[in-house]
Amino acid sequence: MIALILWARALRAVADGFVAVLLPAYLLALGHGELAVGVLSTATLLGSALATLAVGRWGKRFPLRELLLASALLMAGTGVAFASLSALWPLLVVAFVGPLNPSGGDVSVFLPLEHTMIAASAPPEKRAHVFARYSFVGSMAGALGALAAGVPAWLAARGWTELAGLRVMFLAYAALGAAVWLLYLRLPSARAEAEGPAAPLGPSRSIVWKLASLFSIDSFAGGLVVNALLALWLFQRFGMSVAAAGVFFFWTGLLSASSQLLAPILARRIGLINTMVYTHIPASVCLIAAAFTTDMHLALALLLARSALSQMDVPARSAYVMSVVTPAERPAAASFTAVPRSLASAVSPSIAGGLFAAGAFAAPLVACGALKIAYDLALLAAFRRVAPRS
């Protein structure tokens, strides 16, 4: 079962990888401005947050497999709709309803569902390794997907219009959604109570809500520089081409994926919380420094250094959340730590888009880095002595 989930994660990440780069270019090609990129990113993240909240509240009534199948169909429909529409308001509605992901990480409704299945299937001593593999597969596949952002330029060299090439990529997104649906068909039909009856948050409630509050700060900060907005920053600040941006995001994804393999090794030596904090702070410093440089090559070097560190906390965070709650609380914990993160990250892209439209190109990157450093210090102070249950 874990292998099927990893394959599905890989296909979704490929789709997310090229969509995050092409989304701002697509909206600009349709005649929409920088603010529209931020607003549409907000719509996608807000819709994902509400869908994740619904899963946490009512998901235990349905088999996890059926929820995943429905989400995959929604992914396929979203791709077809984006390839067919041009006006901003219909695109906003589709972005809100569908699982389109403008960020580098997975913030969609798929995440808590797949996390719950993984937590139920992996033994406690292997859980951090499985989550590391899950994150690694997603990052690696997302990096390969970013390379596919160069396909519209390849098509343009063969007589296609830019807009037609971009629409083809959203049809490819739909096709990948259909392939994910076929993979989910092979999953066993089981409800969320894989390790005992599914339950609302009980003995771990205070821990989960403290984590959720801190994670929301981190996610609000990350929403200021989701991949779609970072691509827009590169387009507008340095005049980078879409194809070149795709290559850049391939390398950022590759570095993120490689670094996540080190996360469980580092976690065994210094602990999950220390792994999250001590890798995150230097990454934020690199982001702040990149905001002030006027040399594109130096900015890209700093952003690559950030990518080599910034995602090492992802498998550690997932493993920590699943380990500080009881097995019955895991579905609720997965959703109720994901929802505030998604809601917080949904607000900030519109702010960043407005700042870009006003010409304040450095402000979103600086704010992101500063808020993330504050989050890391608060997380360390609050949880360095809270040990996992298992």
C-alpha positions as CSV (number, residue, x, y, z in Angstrom):
1,M,0.0,0.0,0.0
2,I,2.8,2.4,0.8
3,A,4.3,1.9,-2.6
4,L,1.1,2.9,-4.3
5,I,0.9,6.0,-2.2
6,L,4.4,6.9,-3.1
7,W,3.7,6.5,-6.8
8,A,0.6,8.6,-6.5
9,R,2.6,11.2,-4.6
10,A,5.2,11.2,-7.4
11,L,2.6,11.8,-10.2
12,R,0.9,14.6,-8.3
13,A,4.3,16.2,-7.6
14,V,5.2,16.2,-11.3
15,A,2.0,18.0,-12.0
16,D,2.5,20.5,-9.1
17,G,6.1,21.1,-10.2
18,F,5.3,22.4,-13.7
19,V,2.0,24.1,-12.7
20,A,3.7,26.2,-10.0
21,V,6.1,27.6,-12.6
22,L,3.6,28.0,-15.4
23,L,0.7,29.4,-13.4
24,P,2.0,33.0,-13.3
25,A,3.1,32.8,-17.0
26,Y,-0.3,31.5,-17.9
27,L,-2.2,34.3,-16.1
28,L,0.1,37.0,-17.6
29,A,-0.4,35.5,-21.1
30,L,-4.2,35.7,-20.5
31,G,-3.8,39.4,-19.7
32,H,-4.0,39.3,-16.0
33,G,-1.6,41.1,-13.7
34,E,0.7,40.3,-10.8
35,L,-2.1,40.8,-8.3
36,A,-4.2,38.1,-10.0
37,V,-1.4,35.6,-9.5
38,G,-1.5,36.3,-5.7
39,V,-5.3,36.2,-5.5
40,L,-5.6,33.0,-7.5
41,S,-2.9,31.4,-5.3
42,T,-4.9,32.5,-2.3
43,A,-8.1,30.9,-3.8
44,T,-6.3,27.5,-4.3
45,L,-4.8,27.4,-0.8
46,L,-8.1,28.5,0.9
47,G,-10.1,25.9,-1.0
48,S,-7.5,23.2,0.0
49,A,-7.7,24.3,3.6
50,L,-11.5,24.0,3.8
51,A,-11.4,20.7,2.0
52,T,-8.8,19.4,4.6
53,L,-11.0,20.7,7.4
54,A,-13.9,18.8,6.0
55,V,-11.8,15.6,5.9
56,G,-10.8,16.1,9.5
57,R,-14.4,16.7,10.6
58,W,-16.4,14.2,8.5
59,G,-13.7,12.1,6.8
60,K,-13.9,9.2,9.3
61,R,-17.4,8.4,8.0
62,F,-16.0,7.4,4.6
63,P,-13.3,5.0,3.4
64,L,-10.0,6.7,2.9
65,R,-9.7,5.1,-0.6
66,E,-13.0,6.7,-1.7
67,L,-11.9,10.1,-0.5
68,L,-8.6,9.8,-2.4
69,L,-10.5,8.7,-5.5
70,A,-12.8,11.7,-5.4
71,S,-9.8,14.0,-4.9
72,A,-8.0,12.6,-7.9
73,L,-11.1,13.1,-10.1
74,L,-11.3,16.6,-8.9
75,M,-7.6,17.1,-9.9
76,A,-8.4,15.8,-13.4
77,G,-11.4,18.1,-13.8
78,T,-9.3,21.1,-12.6
79,G,-6.8,20.6,-15.3
80,V,-9.4,20.4,-18.0
81,A,-11.2,23.6,-16.7
82,F,-8.0,25.6,-16.5
83,A,-7.1,24.6,-20.1
84,S,-10.5,25.8,-21.3
85,L,-11.1,29.0,-19.4
86,S,-9.6,32.5,-19.7
87,A,-11.7,34.9,-17.6
88,L,-10.3,35.5,-14.0
89,W,-13.5,34.8,-12.0
90,P,-14.2,31.3,-13.5
91,L,-10.5,30.5,-12.9
92,L,-10.8,31.6,-9.3
93,V,-13.8,29.4,-8.7
94,V,-12.0,26.4,-10.2
95,A,-8.9,27.1,-8.2
96,F,-10.9,27.3,-5.0
97,V,-12.7,24.0,-5.6
98,G,-9.8,22.0,-7.1
99,P,-6.5,20.8,-5.6
100,L,-4.3,23.0,-7.8
101,N,-1.1,23.7,-5.9
102,P,1.0,26.9,-6.5
103,S,3.5,26.0,-3.8
104,G,6.6,23.8,-3.7
105,G,5.2,21.5,-1.0
106,D,2.0,19.5,-0.8
107,V,-0.8,21.6,0.8
108,S,-3.7,19.8,-0.8
109,V,-6.4,17.6,0.7
110,F,-4.4,14.6,-0.4
111,L,-1.8,15.2,2.3
112,P,-3.8,14.2,5.5
113,L,-5.4,11.3,3.8
114,E,-2.1,9.9,2.6
115,H,-0.4,10.6,5.9
116,T,-3.1,8.7,7.8
117,M,-2.6,5.7,5.6
118,I,1.2,5.8,5.9
119,A,1.0,6.2,9.7
120,A,-1.4,3.2,9.9
121,S,0.9,1.0,7.7
122,A,4.4,1.9,8.9
123,P,5.8,0.5,12.2
124,P,6.7,3.2,14.7
125,E,10.4,2.7,14.4
126,K,10.2,3.1,10.6
127,R,7.8,5.9,10.5
128,A,10.3,8.7,10.2
129,H,12.0,6.9,7.3
130,V,8.7,6.3,5.5
131,F,7.8,10.0,5.8
132,A,11.3,10.9,4.6
133,R,10.8,8.7,1.5
134,Y,7.4,10.3,1.0
135,S,8.8,13.8,1.1
136,F,11.9,12.7,-1.0
137,V,9.7,11.2,-3.7
138,G,7.5,14.3,-3.8
139,S,10.5,16.7,-4.0
140,M,12.3,14.7,-6.6
141,A,9.2,14.3,-8.8
142,G,8.4,18.0,-8.3
143,A,11.9,18.8,-9.5
144,L,11.4,16.8,-12.7
145,G,8.0,18.4,-13.1
146,A,9.6,21.8,-13.0
147,L,11.7,20.8,-16.0
148,A,8.5,20.2,-17.9
149,A,7.8,23.9,-17.6
150,G,10.1,24.3,-20.7
151,V,7.6,22.3,-22.9
152,P,5.6,25.4,-23.9
153,A,8.8,27.1,-25.2
154,W,9.7,23.9,-27.1
155,L,6.3,23.9,-28.6
156,A,6.6,27.6,-29.5
157,A,9.8,26.8,-31.4
158,R,7.7,24.5,-33.5
159,G,5.0,27.0,-34.4
160,W,2.6,26.8,-31.4
161,T,1.5,30.0,-29.8
162,E,2.6,30.6,-26.2
163,L,-1.0,30.4,-24.9
164,A,-1.7,27.1,-26.7
165,G,1.5,25.5,-25.3
166,L,0.5,26.6,-21.8
167,R,-3.0,25.2,-22.2
168,V,-1.5,21.8,-23.2
169,M,0.3,21.6,-19.9
170,F,-3.0,22.0,-18.0
171,L,-4.4,19.1,-20.0
172,A,-1.2,17.2,-19.0
173,Y,-2.1,18.0,-15.4
174,A,-5.6,16.5,-16.0
175,A,-4.1,13.4,-17.4
176,L,-1.8,12.9,-14.4
177,G,-4.9,13.3,-12.2
178,A,-6.5,10.5,-14.1
179,A,-3.4,8.3,-13.6
180,V,-3.4,9.0,-9.9
181,W,-7.1,7.9,-9.8
182,L,-6.1,4.6,-11.4
183,L,-3.4,4.1,-8.7
184,Y,-5.8,4.8,-5.9
185,L,-8.2,2.1,-7.3
186,R,-5.7,-0.5,-6.1
187,L,-5.7,0.7,-2.5
188,P,-7.6,-1.3,0.1
189,S,-11.0,0.1,1.1
190,A,-10.5,1.1,4.8
191,R,-11.8,3.8,7.0
192,A,-9.6,6.1,9.0
193,E,-9.6,3.9,12.0
194,A,-6.8,1.7,10.7
195,E,-5.2,1.6,14.2
196,G,-8.3,1.6,16.3
197,P,-11.5,3.6,16.1
198,A,-11.0,7.1,14.7
199,A,-11.4,9.7,17.4
200,P,-11.5,13.5,17.8
201,L,-8.6,15.0,19.6
202,G,-8.5,13.9,23.2
203,P,-5.4,13.6,25.4
204,S,-3.2,15.2,22.8
205,R,-5.5,18.2,22.2
206,S,-3.3,20.9,23.8
207,I,-0.2,19.7,22.0
208,V,-1.8,19.5,18.6
209,W,-3.3,23.0,18.9
210,K,0.0,24.5,20.1
211,L,1.7,22.9,17.1
212,A,-1.1,24.0,14.8
213,S,-0.7,27.6,16.0
214,L,3.0,27.6,15.4
215,F,2.7,25.8,12.0
216,S,0.3,28.5,10.9
217,I,3.0,31.2,11.4
218,D,5.4,29.2,9.3
219,S,2.8,28.6,6.6
220,F,1.7,32.3,6.5
221,A,5.4,33.1,5.9
222,G,5.8,30.5,3.3
223,G,2.7,31.7,1.5
224,L,4.5,34.9,0.8
225,V,7.0,33.0,-1.4
226,V,5.2,30.0,-2.8
227,N,6.8,28.7,-6.0
228,A,4.3,30.5,-8.3
229,L,5.2,33.9,-6.6
230,L,8.9,33.1,-6.5
231,A,8.7,32.4,-10.3
232,L,6.9,35.7,-10.7
233,W,9.6,37.4,-8.7
234,L,12.3,35.9,-11.0
235,F,10.3,36.9,-14.1
236,Q,9.8,40.5,-13.0
237,R,13.0,41.2,-11.1
238,F,15.6,39.6,-13.4
239,G,13.6,39.0,-16.7
240,M,14.2,35.2,-16.4
241,S,12.5,33.1,-19.1
242,V,9.9,30.4,-18.2
243,A,12.2,27.7,-19.4
244,A,15.1,29.0,-17.4
245,A,12.9,29.2,-14.3
246,G,11.9,25.6,-14.9
247,V,15.5,24.5,-14.8
248,F,16.1,26.6,-11.7
249,F,13.1,25.0,-9.9
250,F,14.4,21.6,-11.0
251,W,17.6,22.2,-9.1
252,T,15.8,23.6,-6.1
253,G,13.6,20.5,-6.0
254,L,16.6,18.2,-6.4
255,L,18.4,19.9,-3.5
256,S,15.3,19.7,-1.4
257,A,14.8,16.0,-2.2
258,S,18.4,15.1,-1.5
259,S,18.5,17.0,1.8
260,Q,15.4,15.2,3.1
261,L,17.2,11.9,2.9
262,L,19.5,13.3,5.6
263,A,16.6,14.4,7.9
264,P,16.0,11.0,9.6
265,I,19.7,10.5,10.1
266,L,20.0,14.0,11.6
267,A,16.9,13.4,13.7
268,R,18.3,10.3,15.3
269,R,21.4,12.3,16.4
270,I,19.8,15.6,17.6
271,G,16.0,14.9,17.7
272,L,13.1,15.8,15.5
273,I,12.5,19.3,16.9
274,N,16.2,20.3,16.6
275,T,16.3,19.0,13.1
276,M,13.4,21.2,12.2
277,V,14.8,24.3,13.8
278,Y,18.6,24.1,13.1
279,T,18.1,23.6,9.4
280,H,15.4,26.1,8.9
281,I,17.0,29.3,10.4
282,P,20.0,29.3,7.9
283,A,17.6,28.8,5.0
284,S,15.6,31.9,6.1
285,V,18.8,33.9,6.3
286,C,19.6,33.0,2.7
287,L,16.2,34.1,1.6
288,I,16.5,37.5,3.2
289,A,19.9,38.0,1.7
290,A,18.6,37.0,-1.8
291,A,15.9,39.7,-1.5
292,F,18.6,42.5,-1.4
293,T,21.0,41.3,-4.1
294,T,20.8,42.9,-7.6
295,D,22.9,40.2,-9.2
296,M,20.8,37.3,-10.6
297,H,23.5,34.7,-10.2
298,L,24.1,35.5,-6.6
299,A,20.4,35.6,-5.9
300,L,20.0,32.1,-7.5
301,A,23.0,30.8,-5.5
302,L,21.4,32.0,-2.2
303,L,18.0,30.5,-3.2
304,L,19.7,27.2,-4.0
305,A,21.4,27.2,-0.6
306,R,18.0,27.9,0.9
307,S,16.5,24.9,-0.9
308,A,19.3,22.6,0.4
309,L,18.1,23.3,3.9
310,S,14.5,24.6,4.0
311,Q,12.7,21.3,3.5
312,M,14.6,19.1,5.9
313,D,12.0,19.9,8.5
314,V,9.1,18.4,6.5
315,P,9.6,14.6,7.2
316,A,10.7,15.5,10.8
317,R,7.5,17.6,11.3
318,S,5.2,14.9,9.9
319,A,6.9,12.2,12.0
320,Y,6.7,14.4,15.1
321,V,3.0,15.1,14.8
322,M,2.2,11.5,14.2
323,S,4.3,10.5,17.2
324,V,3.1,12.9,19.9
325,V,-0.6,11.8,19.6
326,T,-2.3,8.5,20.2
327,P,-3.0,6.2,17.2
328,A,-6.7,6.9,17.3
329,E,-6.1,10.7,17.2
330,R,-3.8,10.6,14.1
331,P,-6.4,11.4,11.4
332,A,-7.7,14.4,13.4
333,A,-4.2,15.5,14.3
334,A,-3.1,15.3,10.6
335,S,-6.0,17.4,9.5
336,F,-6.0,19.9,12.4
337,T,-2.3,20.7,12.0
338,A,-2.7,20.9,8.3
339,V,-5.8,23.2,8.3
340,P,-4.4,26.2,10.1
341,R,-1.3,25.9,8.0
342,S,-3.4,26.0,4.8
343,L,-5.6,28.8,6.0
344,A,-2.6,30.9,7.1
345,S,-0.8,30.3,3.8
346,A,-3.9,31.1,1.8
347,V,-3.9,34.7,3.1
348,S,-0.4,35.7,2.3
349,P,-0.1,35.1,-1.5
350,S,-2.6,38.0,-2.1
351,I,-0.5,40.2,0.1
352,A,2.7,39.3,-1.8
353,G,0.9,39.7,-5.2
354,G,-0.1,43.2,-4.1
355,L,3.4,44.1,-3.0
356,F,4.8,42.8,-6.3
357,A,2.3,44.9,-8.2
358,A,3.3,48.0,-6.1
359,G,7.0,47.4,-7.0
360,A,8.1,46.2,-3.5
361,F,9.9,43.1,-4.8
362,A,12.1,42.6,-1.7
363,A,9.3,42.9,0.9
364,P,7.7,39.4,0.6
365,L,11.0,37.6,0.8
366,V,12.2,39.6,3.8
367,A,8.9,39.1,5.6
368,C,8.9,35.4,4.9
369,G,12.5,34.9,6.3
370,A,11.9,37.0,9.4
371,L,8.6,35.3,10.3
372,K,10.1,31.8,9.8
373,I,13.0,32.6,12.1
374,A,10.5,33.8,14.7
375,Y,8.5,30.5,14.3
376,D,11.7,28.4,14.6
377,L,12.7,30.0,17.9
378,A,9.2,29.7,19.3
379,L,9.0,26.0,18.3
380,L,12.3,25.3,20.0
381,A,11.3,27.0,23.2
382,A,7.9,25.3,23.4
383,F,8.6,21.7,22.3
384,R,12.3,20.8,22.8
385,R,11.3,18.8,25.9
386,V,8.1,17.2,24.6
387,A,9.2,13.7,23.6
388,P,7.3,11.5,21.1
389,R,5.0,8.8,22.5
390,S,6.2,6.1,20.2
